[in-house]
């Protein structure tokens, strides 16, 4: 019996495939530290804009987990979503203070070990994240890009 050896498929090396895969990040709406509808709305707007800006980066993929879903879901739903979709990092946080001078705490959690790997507090500067010409959102996106793409955890 003679075996015919077919040529191997021309597949990219595993390193190339890993390099092409963009990290997937989930953004949660930023919660209000106290029951303030204005702060809750501000947190949702900032999270949506952040997800949009991250998605525009060709090196990243980003999804927003909606507040409507979170309100109806059990506490462990975010973990299940991250596991099922293979989300590498979760961005979350809280709006503090008054609507006149809101602050925002942002943190990035690595979903492999569920530890916070990066955090920043925008003291009385949360509104600047929504300003079209302000560099605050650009700085946040650049920091996240460095963390997630340029210097990922091993």
WOLIN-V392374 format. One record per pair of residues at least 4 apart in sequence whose ideal C-beta (glycine too) atoms are under 7 Angstrom apart, sorted by the first residue. I is the first residue (numbers start at 1). J is the second residue. Records with the same first field share a line. If there is no record, write none. Layout:
BEGIN
I->J ; J
END
This chain:
BEGIN
12->16 ; 17
14->18
15->19
16->20
17->21
22->59 ; 60 ; 61
23->60 ; 61 ; 88 ; 89 ; 148 ; 149
24->61 ; 85 ; 86 ; 87 ; 88
25->54 ; 60 ; 61 ; 62 ; 87 ; 88 ; 89 ; 91 ; 148
26->63 ; 65 ; 82 ; 87 ; 90
27->47 ; 50 ; 51 ; 62 ; 64 ; 91
28->47 ; 65 ; 90 ; 91 ; 92
29->43 ; 44 ; 47 ; 67
30->43 ; 46 ; 47 ; 93 ; 94 ; 95 ; 104
31->43 ; 94
32->36 ; 39 ; 40 ; 43 ; 95
33->94 ; 95 ; 96
36->40 ; 99
37->41
38->42 ; 99
39->43 ; 95 ; 99 ; 102
40->44
41->45
42->46 ; 95 ; 102 ; 126
43->47 ; 95
44->48 ; 67
45->49 ; 130
46->50 ; 104 ; 126 ; 129 ; 130
47->51 ; 64
48->52 ; 64
49->53 ; 130 ; 137
50->54 ; 91 ; 140
51->55 ; 62 ; 63 ; 64
52->56
53->137 ; 141
54->60 ; 62 ; 141 ; 144
55->61 ; 62
57->145
59->145 ; 149
60->145 ; 148 ; 149
65->69 ; 70 ; 78 ; 81
66->70
67->71
69->73
73->77
76->80
77->81
78->82 ; 90
79->83
80->84
81->85
82->87 ; 90 ; 111
87->111
88->111
89->108 ; 109 ; 110 ; 111 ; 148
90->109 ; 111
91->106 ; 108
92->107 ; 109
93->104 ; 105 ; 106 ; 107
94->105
95->102 ; 104 ; 126
96->102 ; 103 ; 105
97->101 ; 102 ; 103 ; 124
98->102
101->124
102->126 ; 127
103->121 ; 122 ; 123 ; 124 ; 126
104->122 ; 126 ; 129
105->119 ; 121
106->119 ; 120
107->116 ; 118 ; 119
108->116 ; 117 ; 118 ; 144 ; 147
109->114 ; 115 ; 116 ; 117
110->115 ; 117 ; 153
117->147 ; 153
118->147
122->126 ; 129 ; 136
125->136
127->131
128->134 ; 136
129->136 ; 137 ; 140
135->139
136->140
137->141
138->142
139->143
140->144
141->145
142->146
143->147
144->148
145->149 ; 150
146->150 ; 151
147->151
148->152
END
